[in-house]
Amino acid sequence: LGDVYKRQKYDRVFVHNPYTDKVFQSVIELARKTSSLKLTVIERGALPNSLYYADDMSYQDSDFVNLTLEKLEAYSQENTLDKNKEKNLIKIVDTLKKGGFTLEKNAGYQATLESLKVFLDSSNKQVVFIPLQLPYDTAVTLFNEGFPTYESFLESIAEAVVTNPDIGFIIKPHPLQKEDHLPEIFNSTISNLYLLKENENIHAVIENVDAVVLYNSGVGLLLSL
């Protein structure tokens, strides 16, 4: 790779998350030291059939880190959509919120709602939805300086489930996480806890709970729809 860079055969390098592997990390470091090369990190987005790309992982890309609500509002005012595009986007968002289009393969919205009905109607308690991350994902192992660790986040959730029997907790394991690797409390039969099955529709949950708690999860983008 070093020889290719030196011969200037390319002017841009595209990589996926360079922090998951030392080889990828060496590529990003080399590219940043080579003034004539531009580096773009490209990853699957949080929405179905979407990609994001930036100079670095979104967690530390300057456009993301320095983003404020005021900047978003200013951008939306300066970049208005024509009526047809706006109408189409509203339809797409509506389809997403109804669970008709999901990142991973999900069961139907209504089928999931029926599965949750007994738990949701079991009492008048509030219900909190908590989508989990992979414990080794860079989303929770890096770029979180000054914040609680993911391990402490899980511990606090487990404690909250036990000490708040009047609140319902719906826990969604990450699609790649094995149940036997979850904290013990999440595999229990405690009455105020519902462990979401892998294929149950996430939007049926989001639209029918009182609050969502997450740790660097793409579910946060779904909440903004």
C-alpha positions in Angstrom: 0.0 0.0 0.0 2.8 2.3 0.8 4.3 1.9 -2.7 0.9 2.6 -4.2 0.6 5.8 -2.2 4.1 6.9 -3.2 3.3 6.4 -6.9 0.2 8.6 -6.4 -2.1 6.1 -8.2 -5.0 7.3 -6.2 -6.1 10.6 -4.7 -8.8 9.3 -2.3 -9.0 6.2 0.0 -12.3 4.8 1.1 -12.3 2.6 4.2 -14.9 1.3 6.6 -14.5 1.7 10.4 -10.7 2.0 10.6 -10.6 1.6 14.4 -11.7 -2.1 14.5 -8.4 -3.4 13.2 -4.7 -2.3 13.4 -4.3 -2.7 9.7 -7.2 -0.3 8.9 -5.9 2.0 11.6 -2.4 2.1 9.9 -4.2 3.0 6.6 -5.9 5.9 8.1 -2.8 7.2 9.8 -0.8 6.8 6.6 -3.5 8.6 4.5 -3.6 11.5 7.0 0.1 11.9 6.8 0.0 12.1 2.9 -1.1 15.5 2.0 -2.2 14.6 -1.6 -4.5 11.8 -0.4 -8.0 12.3 1.0 -9.5 9.8 3.3 -13.2 9.0 3.5 -14.8 6.7 6.1 -17.9 5.0 4.7 -20.3 2.9 6.7 -23.8 1.5 6.7 -26.2 4.1 8.0 -28.8 3.7 10.7 -31.7 3.9 8.2 -32.5 1.1 5.7 -30.4 1.2 2.5 -28.5 4.2 3.7 -24.8 5.0 3.9 -22.9 7.7 5.7 -19.5 9.0 4.7 -17.2 11.5 6.3 -13.5 12.4 6.9 -13.7 10.2 10.1 -16.0 8.1 12.1 -19.1 10.2 12.9 -18.3 10.1 16.6 -15.3 12.4 16.1 -15.9 13.9 12.6 -15.8 17.7 13.0 -19.1 18.1 11.2 -20.8 15.8 13.7 -19.0 16.8 16.9 -19.6 20.5 16.4 -23.2 20.0 15.3 -25.7 22.0 17.2 -29.5 22.4 17.1 -29.0 25.9 15.9 -26.8 24.8 13.0 -29.4 22.2 12.0 -32.2 24.8 12.0 -30.1 27.2 10.0 -29.3 24.5 7.5 -33.0 23.6 7.1 -33.9 27.2 6.5 -31.2 27.6 3.9 -31.9 24.4 2.1 -35.6 24.1 1.6 -37.1 21.2 -0.4 -39.5 21.6 -3.2 -43.0 20.4 -2.5 -42.8 17.1 -4.4 -39.6 16.0 -2.6 -41.0 17.1 0.7 -44.1 15.1 0.1 -42.1 12.0 -0.8 -39.9 12.3 2.2 -43.0 12.5 4.5 -44.2 9.3 2.9 -40.9 7.5 3.5 -40.8 8.7 7.2 -44.4 7.6 7.7 -43.6 4.1 6.2 -40.5 3.9 8.5 -42.5 4.8 11.6 -45.1 2.2 10.8 -42.4 -0.4 10.7 -42.8 -1.1 7.0 -39.1 -0.6 6.2 -36.5 -1.7 8.7 -32.7 -2.0 8.8 -32.7 -5.6 9.9 -35.5 -8.0 8.9 -38.4 -7.4 11.4 -41.8 -9.0 12.0 -44.8 -6.9 11.2 -45.7 -3.9 13.3 -49.1 -5.2 14.3 -47.7 -8.7 15.1 -45.1 -7.2 17.5 -47.7 -5.0 19.1 -49.9 -8.0 19.8 -46.9 -9.8 21.4 -46.3 -6.7 23.6 -49.9 -6.1 24.5 -50.0 -8.2 27.6 -46.8 -6.6 29.0 -47.9 -3.0 28.0 -51.4 -3.5 29.5 -50.3 -5.5 32.6 -50.4 -2.3 34.7 -50.5 1.4 34.6 -46.7 1.7 34.9 -44.5 3.6 32.5 -42.5 1.6 30.0 -38.9 2.3 29.0 -37.3 0.9 25.9 -33.5 0.2 26.0 -31.8 -1.0 22.8 -28.4 -2.6 23.6 -25.1 -2.3 21.8 -22.4 -4.9 21.2 -20.0 -4.6 24.1 -17.0 -4.6 21.8 -18.4 -2.2 19.2 -16.2 0.9 18.7 -19.4 2.9 19.3 -19.1 2.0 23.0 -15.4 1.4 23.4 -14.0 4.5 21.8 -14.9 8.2 21.6 -16.7 8.2 25.0 -14.0 9.9 27.1 -15.6 11.8 30.0 -18.8 9.6 29.9 -19.8 6.5 31.8 -18.5 3.2 30.3 -20.9 0.9 28.5 -20.3 -1.7 31.3 -21.4 0.8 33.9 -24.4 1.7 31.7 -25.5 -1.9 31.7 -25.0 -2.2 35.4 -27.1 0.9 36.0 -29.9 -0.5 33.8 -29.8 -3.8 35.7 -30.1 -2.0 39.0 -32.9 0.2 37.7 -34.9 -2.9 36.7 -34.6 -4.4 40.1 -35.2 -1.2 42.1 -38.1 0.1 40.0 -40.8 -2.6 39.9 -43.4 0.0 39.0 -41.7 0.7 35.7 -41.7 -1.6 32.8 -38.4 -2.2 30.8 -38.3 -3.5 27.3 -34.7 -4.6 26.5 -33.6 -5.2 22.9 -30.4 -7.2 22.5 -28.2 -6.2 19.5 -29.0 -8.4 16.5 -25.5 -9.9 16.7 -25.5 -10.4 20.4 -26.1 -13.9 21.8 -28.5 -14.1 24.7 -26.1 -16.1 26.9 -23.7 -13.1 26.7 -26.2 -10.7 28.2 -26.1 -9.6 31.8 -27.9 -12.2 34.0 -30.8 -9.9 34.9 -31.8 -9.6 31.3 -32.4 -13.3 31.0 -34.5 -13.5 34.1 -38.3 -13.8 34.3 -38.7 -10.7 36.5 -42.2 -9.3 35.9 -41.3 -5.8 34.9 -38.9 -6.9 32.2 -39.6 -7.9 28.6 -36.7 -9.2 26.4 -37.5 -8.2 22.8 -37.2 -11.1 20.4 -34.6 -10.6 17.6 -37.2 -10.1 14.8 -39.8 -8.1 16.6 -40.6 -4.8 15.0 -38.6 -2.0 16.6 -41.0 0.8 15.5 -43.9 -1.0 17.2 -41.9 -0.6 20.4 -40.7 3.0 19.8 -44.2 4.2 19.1 -45.7 2.6 22.2 -43.4 3.3 25.1 -42.9 6.4 27.3 -39.2 6.8 27.1 -36.1 5.4 25.4 -32.6 5.1 26.9 -29.6 4.2 24.7 -25.9 4.3 24.5 -24.6 5.4 21.1 -27.2 3.5 19.2 -28.5 4.1 15.7 -32.0 3.8 17.3 -31.5 7.4 18.3 -31.9 8.4 14.7 -35.1 6.4 14.4 -36.4 8.4 17.4 -35.9 11.7 15.6 -38.3 10.7 12.8 
